[in-house]
Amino acid sequence: MSHLRNIVILTGAGVSAESGIDTFRDANDGRGGLWEQHRVEDVATPEAFARNPGLVQRFYDMRRAAIQTKQPNAAHHALARLEAQWRGGTVTLITQNVDDLHDRAGSHNLIHMHGEHLSVWCTACDTRHRWTAPLIDGPACPTCARPALRPDIVWFGEVPYRMDDIHQAMRDVDLFVSIGTSGAVYPAAGLVRMARDLGAQTLELNLERSQGSAWFHESRFGPATQVVPVWVDALLADQA
């Protein structure tokens, strides 16, 4: 693959699962994607926040606290290494995950399209701040001093962040790689079709076939901590 220059990588929950981060869509725990008997739609929509802000804040307070106890795994570190060592082009990492494990592993050319748990958005003055503490008690915004903070998360029905940057990266893509995603959430799930339309090679790394698996030129299956480092090692060796 010595002809490759620009690589765009989309990551989903499967990258962080082995670090112990739970997901909205994981039904393997017997709760069917529920948290304290509440549907995701009851804690992850603007309407839910307007209806019961205390419940929503408590939900995200718990997840924010939990994420800070987790560590990047071998897949996160391998992707950071690919970005650092790739020559002659760019590696753009787009993540659907709202944890900061890619950041802590060392990825820099990174787009959090669904927001970040360790960030808050003030709906009064439209500023964002890094945040590690609870929001349930209604703390004031550091900028405007108003108690108008909400999780800086893209909820169902909201537009993902930095779509212009994502489309710019896709315009120049030579290889599109999807890692640990279900292929069920749009617009992220549509990126592979965009890549194919633009003539890029496409690769899926996942535990099993995703809903969009037929759009990939190649699929490799296994835990992210195993398949991602092997793929990165081979790609870097090929450019040597």
SEGUSE-152199 format. One line per field, with one value per residue (C-alpha): residue number from 0; x, y, z. Coordinates in nm, 3 decimals. Example, Ala and Ser with C-alpha at 12.3 -4.5 7.8 and 13.67 -1.06 7.14 Angstrom:
2
doti <- c(0, 1)
px <- c(1.230, 1.367)
py <- c(-0.450, -0.106)
pz <- c(0.780, 0.714)
end
This chain:
240
doti <- c(0, 1, 2, 3, 4, 5, 6, 7, 8, 9, 10, 11, 12, 13, 14, 15, 16, 17, 18, 19, 20, 21, 22, 23, 24, 25, 26, 27, 28, 29, 30, 31, 32, 33, 34, 35, 36, 37, 38, 39, 40, 41, 42, 43, 44, 45, 46, 47, 48, 49, 50, 51, 52, 53, 54, 55, 56, 57, 58, 59, 60, 61, 62, 63, 64, 65, 66, 67, 68, 69, 70, 71, 72, 73, 74, 75, 76, 77, 78, 79, 80, 81, 82, 83, 84, 85, 86, 87, 88, 89, 90, 91, 92, 93, 94, 95, 96, 97, 98, 99, 100, 101, 102, 103, 104, 105, 106, 107, 108, 109, 110, 111, 112, 113, 114, 115, 116, 117, 118, 119, 120, 121, 122, 123, 124, 125, 126, 127, 128, 129, 130, 131, 132, 133, 134, 135, 136, 137, 138, 139, 140, 141, 142, 143, 144, 145, 146, 147, 148, 149, 150, 151, 152, 153, 154, 155, 156, 157, 158, 159, 160, 161, 162, 163, 164, 165, 166, 167, 168, 169, 170, 171, 172, 173, 174, 175, 176, 177, 178, 179, 180, 181, 182, 183, 184, 185, 186, 187, 188, 189, 190, 191, 192, 193, 194, 195, 196, 197, 198, 199, 200, 201, 202, 203, 204, 205, 206, 207, 208, 209, 210, 211, 212, 213, 214, 215, 216, 217, 218, 219, 220, 221, 222, 223, 224, 225, 226, 227, 228, 229, 230, 231, 232, 233, 234, 235, 236, 237, 238, 239)
px <- c(0.000, 0.291, 0.060, -0.148, -0.121, -0.424, -0.597, -0.928, -1.020, -1.363, -1.380, -1.676, -1.754, -1.560, -1.231, -1.301, -1.497, -1.181, -1.091, -1.408, -1.625, -1.989, -2.197, -2.552, -2.615, -2.461, -2.733, -2.496, -2.541, -2.905, -3.039, -3.103, -2.926, -3.101, -2.952, -3.137, -3.445, -3.443, -3.429, -3.141, -3.397, -3.495, -3.146, -2.990, -3.225, -3.284, -3.644, -3.534, -3.309, -3.591, -3.829, -3.602, -3.263, -3.174, -3.201, -2.995, -2.725, -2.699, -2.667, -2.378, -2.218, -2.184, -2.040, -1.803, -1.671, -1.635, -1.442, -1.178, -1.093, -1.029, -0.708, -0.630, -0.577, -0.352, -0.585, -0.583, -0.204, -0.160, -0.368, -0.170, 0.150, 0.020, -0.049, 0.296, 0.490, 0.292, 0.491, 0.388, 0.029, -0.214, -0.399, -0.733, -0.910, -1.285, -1.441, -1.801, -1.684, -1.728, -1.443, -1.095, -0.894, -0.774, -0.655, -0.472, -0.311, -0.157, -0.381, -0.381, -0.552, -0.874, -1.240, -1.492, -1.802, -2.039, -1.885, -1.689, -1.781, -1.506, -1.646, -1.950, -2.146, -2.302, -2.630, -2.644, -2.318, -2.228, -1.888, -1.732, -1.510, -1.318, -1.508, -1.442, -1.680, -2.054, -2.319, -2.615, -2.588, -2.611, -2.265, -2.217, -2.053, -1.691, -1.751, -2.092, -2.162, -2.504, -2.616, -2.673, -2.425, -2.513, -2.303, -2.116, -2.262, -2.444, -2.781, -3.026, -3.180, -2.877, -2.619, -2.276, -1.980, -1.727, -1.904, -1.727, -1.388, -1.502, -1.611, -1.284, -1.085, -1.301, -1.243, -0.873, -0.901, -0.708, -0.793, -1.100, -1.095, -1.387, -1.300, -1.540, -1.857, -2.204, -2.274, -2.612, -2.564, -2.573, -2.411, -2.103, -2.237, -2.254, -1.885, -1.786, -2.020, -1.870, -1.523, -1.623, -1.779, -1.450, -1.250, -1.083, -0.997, -1.212, -1.135, -1.347, -1.192, -1.459, -1.569, -1.827, -1.980, -2.141, -2.464, -2.260, -2.013, -2.100, -1.958, -1.605, -1.347, -1.208, -1.318, -1.106, -1.263, -1.143, -1.100, -0.971, -0.669, -0.559, -0.656, -0.573, -0.207, -0.147, -0.293, -0.094, 0.231, 0.179, 0.090, 0.396, 0.621, 0.491, 0.595, 0.945)
py <- c(0.000, 0.233, 0.444, 0.552, 0.907, 1.014, 0.784, 0.855, 0.633, 0.619, 0.463, 0.354, 0.187, -0.128, 0.059, 0.160, -0.144, -0.330, -0.036, -0.107, 0.173, 0.075, 0.181, 0.295, 0.017, -0.278, -0.522, -0.793, -0.686, -0.794, -0.440, -0.400, -0.063, 0.067, 0.261, 0.249, 0.135, 0.442, 0.424, 0.598, 0.824, 0.943, 1.061, 1.152, 1.392, 1.768, 1.689, 1.463, 1.737, 1.990, 1.747, 1.610, 1.788, 1.630, 1.277, 1.365, 1.542, 1.251, 1.006, 1.201, 1.275, 0.900, 0.838, 1.136, 1.002, 0.648, 0.752, 0.922, 0.586, 0.414, 0.391, 0.379, 0.030, -0.116, -0.008, 0.357, 0.353, 0.185, 0.453, 0.729, 0.560, 0.541, 0.914, 0.993, 0.767, 0.793, 0.971, 1.148, 1.211, 1.258, 1.037, 1.182, 1.012, 1.065, 0.917, 0.861, 0.795, 1.062, 0.942, 1.096, 0.777, 0.863, 1.199, 1.042, 0.785, 1.069, 1.120, 1.485, 1.505, 1.401, 1.491, 1.417, 1.420, 1.332, 1.558, 1.480, 1.374, 1.591, 1.907, 2.118, 2.362, 2.678, 2.732, 3.090, 3.225, 2.943, 2.868, 2.531, 2.432, 2.124, 1.972, 1.679, 1.754, 1.681, 1.903, 1.788, 2.080, 2.341, 2.501, 2.838, 2.884, 3.004, 3.264, 3.415, 3.292, 3.160, 2.805, 2.701, 2.418, 2.092, 1.796, 1.878, 1.572, 1.543, 1.401, 1.221, 1.476, 1.710, 1.770, 1.608, 1.840, 1.946, 1.797, 2.044, 1.918, 1.559, 1.620, 1.798, 1.499, 1.262, 1.457, 1.368, 1.013, 0.723, 0.468, 0.473, 0.246, 0.179, 0.031, -0.100, 0.055, -0.091, 0.091, 0.193, 0.561, 0.825, 1.030, 0.835, 0.513, 0.682, 0.770, 0.436, 0.496, 0.841, 0.687, 0.429, 0.697, 0.889, 0.583, 0.515, 0.175, 0.073, -0.157, -0.272, -0.387, -0.515, -0.797, -0.897, -0.767, -0.424, -0.318, -0.153, -0.436, -0.494, -0.151, -0.242, -0.389, -0.593, -0.689, -0.830, -0.955, -0.976, -0.765, -0.414, -0.462, -0.747, -0.655, -0.283, -0.312, -0.590, -0.375, -0.067, -0.263, -0.399, -0.059, 0.110, -0.174, -0.138, 0.228, 0.157)
pz <- c(0.000, -0.069, -0.290, 0.007, 0.132, 0.329, 0.575, 0.746, 1.040, 1.201, 1.547, 1.754, 2.083, 1.998, 2.035, 2.395, 2.510, 2.612, 2.836, 3.031, 2.892, 2.855, 2.559, 2.502, 2.255, 2.444, 2.542, 2.667, 3.028, 3.018, 3.049, 2.677, 2.660, 2.970, 3.260, 3.591, 3.396, 3.171, 2.794, 2.621, 2.458, 2.806, 2.891, 2.555, 2.379, 2.411, 2.500, 2.786, 2.923, 2.910, 3.076, 3.351, 3.366, 3.699, 3.561, 3.255, 3.456, 3.698, 3.409, 3.258, 3.595, 3.648, 3.303, 3.333, 3.662, 3.528, 3.218, 3.430, 3.588, 3.252, 3.051, 2.677, 2.544, 2.275, 1.995, 2.105, 2.133, 1.794, 1.620, 1.788, 1.673, 1.317, 1.315, 1.456, 1.218, 0.894, 0.622, 0.303, 0.400, 0.685, 0.929, 1.038, 1.326, 1.355, 1.667, 1.763, 2.118, 2.383, 2.604, 2.595, 2.547, 2.196, 2.331, 2.622, 2.394, 2.193, 1.889, 1.779, 1.437, 1.607, 1.555, 1.832, 1.615, 1.901, 2.164, 2.480, 2.831, 2.980, 2.826, 2.905, 2.691, 2.831, 2.651, 2.778, 2.634, 2.391, 2.544, 2.613, 2.902, 3.004, 3.296, 3.527, 3.817, 3.857, 3.700, 3.909, 4.152, 3.875, 3.885, 3.718, 3.382, 3.424, 3.152, 3.218, 3.574, 3.476, 3.572, 3.212, 3.167, 2.992, 2.879, 2.560, 2.392, 2.060, 2.156, 1.932, 1.698, 1.709, 1.435, 1.490, 1.536, 1.273, 0.972, 0.742, 0.867, 0.823, 0.465, 0.391, 0.518, 0.314, -0.007, 0.005, 0.143, -0.010, 0.259, 0.483, 0.787, 1.022, 1.361, 1.621, 1.482, 1.439, 1.114, 1.256, 1.344, 1.073, 0.937, 1.052, 0.899, 0.558, 0.542, 0.389, 0.096, 0.049, 0.050, -0.211, -0.432, -0.415, -0.521, -0.186, -0.049, 0.247, 0.540, 0.833, 1.162, 1.396, 1.623, 1.362, 1.044, 1.080, 0.916, 0.641, 0.598, 0.233, 0.145, 0.255, 0.021, 0.310, 0.661, 0.942, 1.262, 1.621, 1.936, 1.864, 2.092, 1.866, 1.511, 1.522, 1.634, 1.377, 1.099, 1.207, 1.227, 0.876, 0.732, 0.885, 0.773, 0.416, 0.400, 0.532)
end
